[in-house]
Amino acid sequence: MTNKRVLIVGGGLAGLAATMKLAELGIDVDLMSLVPVKRSHSVCAQGGINSVNDLTRQQGDDEWLHFDDTVYGGDFLQHQPPVKEMSYWGPKIIELMDRLGVTFNRTPEGMIDRRRFGGTLFKRTAFAGATTGQQLLYALDEQVRRWEASGQVKKYEYWDFLGPILDDNGVCRGAVAQDLVSMQIRSFPADAVVVGSGGPGLIYGRSTMSMACTGSAASRCFQSGAKYGNGEFIQVHPTAIPGADKLRLMSESARGEGGRVWVPRAPQDPRDPLTIPESERFYFLEERYPKYKNLVPRDIATREIFDICVNEGLSVEKDRQCVYLDLTHISKKELDRKLGGILEIYEKFQGVDPRSTPMKIFPAVHYSMGGLWVDYERSTTGGLVVGSPKNQITNIPNLYAIGECDYQYHGANRLGANSLLSCIFSGLVLAPGLETLLKGQKQTAAELPSTLFEQSRKLHQSRHDALLKRSGGGENPYLIHQELGDAMTKAAAVVRRNDQLREAIGKVHDLYARAKKCSLSDTGSWTNQNVVFTKALLDMFPLALTILKGALQRDECRGAHFKPDFAFGSLTATEPGERRRQAEAWCDRFEANNARWLKSTIAQWTGDEVEISYEDVDTSLIPPRPRLYGLVGAEDIEKVWKERSAAREASANGNGAHAADKLAAATH
């Protein structure tokens, strides 16, 4: 593989996993990151990483059920072959990370300890206290440093990816980037470019994401012609600490270890929460979802907390929306052993010890299920063809996307602790495909005419210089960003309404026009953070419009995308015959809705507007079914649905044996 070189943008779990595996395959890598790789946003992941394990197998679990939980939790909006492959790789990835030295918590017997996360009834989640992302990141960083020392990997920290370089045939041949210290802009020839730059949380102003998560790298690919999938599906995490500067995550692991969400039954009860009797506490998740309790999927928990505070008026505080997340019934020793990292965060920023006083939390923008559209090659067993150059490739040849900035694995809602798995998996599965791609290339990027790279560099240099030369008196980009965040949070967070979405689209177009004329407070040529932020701000608008327009056009409720006007209600009848008729009508409506909306949203940038189209989803392995967590009448709806499914299978196959069941049996 001599002289072949790959540029990876992003030093988080996905980027590091890909770098490690490519280096092992003998491929040279340039690894680029806005921040030191050990400060990549993956370091903030707290709760754990999912996989089937020996304990859950004894309880009847297997990889197929993990796959099923993932697509069911995601409301069937993801192509199933990549998700199946990821689920089956899960145990091997945990074993790999254990061998690489991740300090997973252990049981007294020395086995890797597990906790339960939302959307599942099994304890699949391996964890390292409440700093799992940090431990995984550090382990992969150590491996990459080995290859860096040998010369296989060259690291570019504090560099900002400005965009891909495309040749006359639309093939990616490298990228242009900027040194954030010297402000030098240069081109990087590459035989493939891999973007693993995380999510776009800063579009919402405040989120649980790091301040570097602007979405700019993905947006720059989008503006260069890459498709963007399912942009409207933004996960709002149920539990975070509201802050003036940002929102700080309180991991789902707190509930996985027994934390309970509640509010006083009396609105704004002024008593110390510890003195409020159990009978006067409303454990609303436990009462409304007796099967999953506090570990319902995130979109459901978020909406319930939002509804309790906003619509039912039961917020703990009068002037601030919040509910209690209570850990005080768990021993302090156990809390410190399993949740020490997040407890320290709460204590530091709130000045209250959550071991002895219930935490006050509220939902916060957390994760993007959508991202750059990527392809895959399906195997005969329904998974992926490992080694195919189609895996993780965007619609731009030689440009790939991995990690949170691709749209592939989580559908309409991500299950907790699947993110770390998908990041590492996508990085690892990418590498053999790139090896195949590079072996088939006759000419390296370094052998192409230098004019291709110099022209791209000059284009970005001229844009940069033009920003610095703007006359004063224009608007402040930071204030425009604040308005953007407010507009996005109001229209496209927990609840979406079409009138608000239309208003927000107009507002965002107006802000975009104003941002193009804003002024810089710093026109210096050294470590100029102002110009870097302004570029990132301008690149937020194409993705903001993608989120809003996708949400406006999708007239349904699916996972994190919730429009009250299109919600499916519970059954209300008590008389058996009428209840059956309601269940039949519910299923009729569900089938009609799936026929229209069980499709991926595909966005493309036209230069000043977003064009939306739709793509069918591969649901051939597990047929879609109603997502019925806690719905009143769920048993009746499920009975009707199973009868219909059985009738369809019998009609299609003659003997009633569904192809997916055969495949499931073959792969167990």
N, C-alpha and C positions, 0 to 999 in steps of 0.2 A: 504493500500500500504506500510505497515511497512517493513523496511529494504531494499526496492527497491531503487536503486540509479542510476541517469543518469549523465553522464559527458558531459557538453557542452563546446566546444572549440570555443571561439570567443565571445567577449562581445559587438558586434555591435547590430543593430536593430533586426536582426534575432535571435541572441543568447539571447538577453534580452527578446524579446517577448516569445520565447520558455520557458525560465526560469520562467518568470512570470506565464505563463499558467500552466506549470507543477507543480509549487508550489501551485497554486490554486487547482489543482487536488489531492494534498496531496503527491506528489512525491518529494523525496529529490534530490537536484541538487548540483553538484560541477560545478562551473562556472569558466572556465580558460581563461586567456587573456594575450597576449604578453605585453599589456600596460594597464594602468588603464582603466576600461571599458568606462569611460566618454571621453577617448581619442581615442576610436576605430574609424576606418576610416568613419563610418557612420556619425560622427560629421561634416565631410567636405561637406556633401550633402547640396546643396544650394537652389535649385529652388522650390521644392514642391512635393506633393504626389497626385496621380490621383484618382478620383472617379466621378461617375455620381452624380449630385446634383439637388436641386430643380430648380435652374436657368436653367441648361442645359435641364432638363426634359421639361420645358416650350418651349424649342426650338426644341423639337423632339428627344432628346437624351434618351438613356436608357442603361442598363448594356450590352445588346446584342451588341449595337453599340460600346461600349468601348472594348468589347471582339473582335469585328470585326476589329477595328482600330489596336488592338494589334497584331493580327495574320497577318493582311495585312501589317502592318509596319515591322513585323518580317519575311516577305516573306514566310509565312506559314511553317516555319521550326520547330515549336513547337507543341507538342502534345496538342490538343485543350481542352480536359476536365480540366486539371489543370488551364489553362488560363481562361476558362469560369468561373470556381469556384472563382478564384481570382477577376475577374471583378465584380461578383455578391457580393462578400464580401466587395468591396471597400467602399461603403457608410457606412457600419457598422464599418469599421476600422477607418474612419475619425471621426465618432461619438464617438468611444471608445477613441481615442487619445484626442479629445476635452474634454471629461469628465475627462481624466487623467491630464488635466491642460495645454496642449500644447497651447502656445500663438499665435494661428492662427490670421493672419490679418483679420480685420472685415470691413464690409461695414458700411456706416453711419446708416443703419437700425439695425446693430448689428449682421448681418448674417456673416458666414465665407466667406471671400473674395476669389475669384478665379482668376486665370490667365490662358492663353492658352499656351500650349506647342506644340512642333512639332508633325506632323503626325496626327493631329486632327483639326477639325474646331470648337470644343466646348471648353469653359473655364471650364475644369474639375479640374484644379490643385489648391488644397488648399496649402497655404504657410504661413510661419512665417518669414516675411521679406525675406532676402536671406540667412537665417541660419536655414532652416527647419529641416535638419538632426540633427542639434544640439539640437533643441527643442524637437523633437521626442525622441532622445536618452536620454535626461535628464529626460523626463517624465517616460520612461520605467525604467530607472535606479532608480528613486524614488520608484517605485513599487517593484523592486527586493530588494532594501534595506530593505523594510518592512519585506520581507520573510527572508532576511539574519539576521535581528535582532531577528526573532523568531526561528532561527536555522534550517529552512527548506532549506536554500541555504548557501553554503560555497563558498567563492570567493577566487580564486587563481590568483592574478594579478602579472604580471612580470614572468609568467611561459610559457615555450615554449613546445608545443606539438611535441613530437618526433616520434610518430607513434602509431597505434592501436595494441592491444594485441589480437591475434587470437588463439583459442584453436585448438586441433587436427582435429576438424570438420570444421574449417574455420569460426567459429562464433566469432564475436567481444566480448571480455569479459572485455574490459577496455583500458587503454592507458598508455604509458610511457611519462613523461614530465620532464622538467628541470627548476629549479629555476634560474632565470637570475641574481640573486644577489649572492647567496651562491654557485651556480653551482651544487647543489645537483640534482641527477637524481633519480626519484622514480616512482613506478607504482601506478596507480589509478584503482582499480577494479570498474567496472560499468556494470550495467545490459543493458545499451545501451549507445553508444557514438554518439554525434551529433556534426558534424563539421560545423561551421558557420564562416569561417575564411576569407571571402572576396576574392578579386581577385588577380591575379598574376602580377600586373603592373610593378614591379621592374625587371621583365624579359626583359623589353624594356629599361632598364637603367633609363630613365626619363619618367615620366608619371604624370597625375594629382592625382594618388593614393598616399596614405601615404607611407612613407619609410618602414613601417612594412608590406606592402602588397607584400610579396615575392612569395606567392603561395605555400610556403613550406608545410603547413599543408595538403592542398589538394594533393600535390605531394607525400607526405609520405603515404597517403591513396592509391594513384594511384600505388605506388611502392609496396604496400602490397596486390595488387590484385583488387582494386576498378577500375571500368571502368570510362573513362573520355569522355564526350560527346561534340561534336561541338567545339573542342578546337580552330579551325582556325578562329572562329568568334569573333574578337576583335574590340570593338567600339573605333573609334578615334573621339573625341569630336570636333566639328567645331571651338570652341572659347576657347582659353587658352592663358596665358601670357608665352612666352618662357623665361626660366631662366637657368642659368648655373648649378644650383643644381637640380631643378625639374621644372615641368610645372604646372602652377597654373590655376585652372579652372575659367573661366568667365561664369557663369551659363547661361543656355538657358533662364532663367527667364529674362535676359536683353533683349532678343528678344521678349519674351512673353509680356513684358511691352511696346513694341513699338520700341525697338532698331533696327537700320537699318544697314545692312552690305553693304559696297560699297568700290570702289577704284576710283581714278581719271582716266578719260578716257585717259589722257596723261600719259605714263609710268613714274613713279617716279617724279610726279609733285612736285616741290620744295615748292610750296606755302603753307601757313597755310591752313589746311583743311577747316576751317570755312569761308575762303574767296573764296573757289572754288565754282562757280555758280552751281546750280542744273543741268543745261544742260550739264555741263562738269563732272558730276559724273555718274559712272556706278553702279547702284543698280542691280547687276547681278542676285541675287536671285529673286528679285521682277519682273524683266523682263522675266526671264526664267521660273518662276513658279508662274504665276499670281493668282492661286487659293490659294496656301499655303504661298506664298511670303517668308519672312524670317524664317518661321516656317515649312519648309519642314523637313522630317525626317533627323536625324543626319548624316546618311551615305551619303545622297545626298548633304547636305550642306557642309560636309567635302570635298567631291570630287570636288565640284564646287570651293571652296576656293583654294584647292590644284591646280586645273587646271588653275584658274585665275593667280595664282602666278608663278607656275612652267612652264606651257605650253604656256600661253598667255603673260607672261612677264609683268603683270600689278601689281606686288607687290608694295606696298606703298614705301618700301625702296629698294635700289639697292643691299645692302649687307645682307639683312635679309628679309626672306619671311614673309609678314604680310598684312592684310587688315584692313580697319577701321570698328569698331563696334561703331556706333554713337548713343549716348543718349542725345546729347546736345539740342535737340528740346523738351525735356520733362522737366517740371519744377523741380527745385532742391528739393523742398519740397516733391514732389511725389517720386522722385528718392530715397531720404533718407528714406522715409517711407517704400518703397517696396523693395529697392535694397541696402540699406545701407551697409550690410555686404560685398558684393563683391566690391563695390566702394571703401571701405576702403582698401581692399586687393590690388586693382590696384594702388591706391594712394601710399600705403606703399612701394610697390616693384618697381614701375615705376617712382615715384616722380612727377606724373601728375594727375591733378584733372579731372576724366572722366565726371564730370558734365558739364564742360566747354570746354573740348578738347576730340575729338573722341579717343577711345581706339584703340591700335594696337594689333591685335590678330592673332593666327594661330592655326590650328588643333593640337591635342595632344592625345596620347593613354590614354584612360579613363576608360574602362569597359570591362569585359569579359562576353559575352553572354554564352560561353561554361563553362563547369565545371564538377564536379563529376556527373556521370550518376545516376539518381534517378528514382524510380518507382512511381506508383500511382494505385489506384483502381477506376475505372469509375463507376458512378452511372447510374441508369436507365434514368435519365433526362439529361445525358451528362456531368455532373460535376464530383465531387469526392464523394466517400463514406467517409464522415467525421467520423473518429474513426477507419479507417482501418490502420493496422500497415504497410501496403504497401506504404502509402503516405510518400514520401521523403526518402525512404530507398534506400541505394546503393545495388549493387549486393552482398555485404558482409553482411550476416545476423547480425542484431543488430547495424550496422553502418549506420548512417543517415547523410544527408547533407542538409543545408538550406542556403538561402541568395544568395549572388553573387557567392559563390563557388559551387552551383549546376547549372545544364544546362537547367532547366525545362521551364522557363517562357518567354524568349525573342527571341527565334529563331535566325534569321540571323541579327537582328538589334533591339536594345531596344528603345522603345519610351521614351522620357524624362519624368521623374516623375513617371514612372512605377517601378523604382528600389526600392524606399522606400516602395511602396505598396507590391511588391513581397517579400521583406525581412520580413516585419511584418506578411504578410499572411502566408508565409511558416513556420515561427516560431509558429504561432497560430494553424495552421492546423496540424502541427506535433504532438502537445501535446496529443490530444485525441487518436491518433493512438498509441503513445507510452504507454498510459494508458492501451489500449487493449493488447498490446504486453506484458507488465509487468504482467498483471493479468494472462496471460497464462503460465508464467514461474514458474516452480516448485522449481527451485534452484536459489538462488541469486549468483551473482559473488563473493560476500564476502565469500561464503561457499565453493568455489572451492579450490583445492589444492594451497597452497602458492607458490609451485614450478613454476607454470605457470607464475605468475607475476614476480617472482624473476629471472627466466631465461630471460625474456624479458628485465628487467631492466639491467641485467649484459651485455646483448648484446649491448645495447645502451651505457652503461658505457665504454665498451671496445672500441667502435668506438670513443667515446669522448677522451679517454685516448690516443688512437693511433694518433689522430689529434694533441694533445698537444705535443706528443713525436717526431713529424716530425723534421727531421734535417733541418737546415737553408740552404739558398742558392737557394731555389726554387722560383717560381714566386709569385707575389703579387696577392692575390685573388681579390682585388678591381680593379686592372687593367684588370684582366680577365673578371670581371663583366662588365666593361666598353666596352670591345670588344664584349661581348655577346649582350649588349644593342644596340650597333651600328649595328651589323649584323641583329638583329631582326627588328629594325626600318627601315632599308633599304629594307629588303625583304618582310616583313609581316605586313605592316601598311596600308596606304591608298590604294596603288596600288600593286598588286602582279603579278609577271611574273615568269614563270616556270624556266627559266634559272637562275634567281636570287634566287629562292627558292632552287634549287638543290645546288647552290653554298653555300647558307646559311646552308643547312643541313650538308654539308662537314665541313664547318667552325665550326659549333656548336659541331660536334663530336670531332673535334680537340681541341676545347676549353675545352670540358668535360674531355678529357684525360689529358690536362694540369692542369685543376683544381684539379684533383685527386692527383696531385703531388705538389700542391702549398705549400708555407710555411706560418707560422703564425708569426706575429710580436709580439704577446702577448701569452705567454704560462702560464699565471697565473691561479690560481684556484679560483679567486674571480671576479665577474662582468666582465668576459672576453667577450667583444663584438666581438672581432676578430674571436674567434672560433664559436660563434653563427652565425655570418655572413657567415663564410666559409661553415658551414653546410647548411645554406639556399641557398648559391650559388650552391652547388652540387645538391640540390634538384630542382633548376630551370631548369636544362638541360632536364629531362624527359618531362616536360611540354613544353619547348621550341621546342623540337623535335616533340611533338604532334601537336603543332600549325603549324609548318613548313610542316610536312608530310601531315597533313590534308589539308592544303592549296594547296600543290603541286598536290595532287590527285584529288581535286575538280575542274574540268575544266568547270567552269561556273561563272557567276556573280550572287550573291544572297546576298542582304543586304550589310553588311560591307565587305563581301568578294568580291573584284572587280578585275577581270582579263580583261584588255582591249581586249585581243585576243578573248574573248568569250562574249563580250558585245552585246546586242541586240540594233541595231540602230533605229533611227527615220525613218518614212516613207518619201520618197523623191518625189514621183510622184505627179503631180498636176491634171492630167487627171483622172476623176472619176473611169473609168474602171481599169486603171493600179493601182490606189491607192487601190482599193478594192483587186486586186490580191496581192499587197504587204502586205496588212493587213492579208489576208488569209495565205500567206507564213509565216508571223511573228507568227501567232497563231499556225501554224503547228510546227514551230521550238520551240515555247514555250512549247507545249504539249510534244514533244520529249525530251526536256531538263528536264521537270518535271518527266517524266517516268524514267529518269536515275538518277537525282540528288535531287529529293525531298525526301531526306533521311538524318537522323541524322548520323553524323560521330561518330563512337564508337572506342575509342583507348584503348589498353591494353599494359602494360609494360612487356617485356619479361626478363628484367634484364639488357639489354644493348641496347635495340632497342624498337621502338613502332610498334605494329601491328594494322592496321586499318581495321575495318569492317563497315558495314552500317546497319541501322535499319529503317524500314518504320515508317512514321509519321502518327499519327491519325488525319486526316483532314476530319472526317466524319460529323462534325457539320457545317462548312463553307467551301464549295469546293474552292480549290485554284483558283486564277484568276490572270491575269497579273497585275503587280505593275507598274502603269503608271503615277506617279507624273510628270507632266510637259513634257512628251515625245511628240514630234511632231508627229501628227497622232494618238494620244491617242483615240480620239473620234471614228475613223474608226476601230481601233483595238478592242475597247470595244464593238462596235456594232457587229462585227464578233463574238467575244467571247460570247456575250449574246445570239446570235442566235444559236451557237453551244451548249451552256449550256441548252437552252430551248429544243432543239432537243433531247439531251441526256436524259433530265428529262422526256420528253414525251415518249421516247422509253422505259425508265426503269420503269415508273410508269403507263403508259397507259393514265392517266388523266393529266400528267404534273405537279403533285404536288410533289415536292421534299421532302424527309424525313426531311432534315435539316430545311426547311421552316415550316414544321409541328411542329418540336421541338422548333423552335424559337417562334412560335405563342403560344405554350403551356407554355413556360417559361417566356413570357412577362407579 
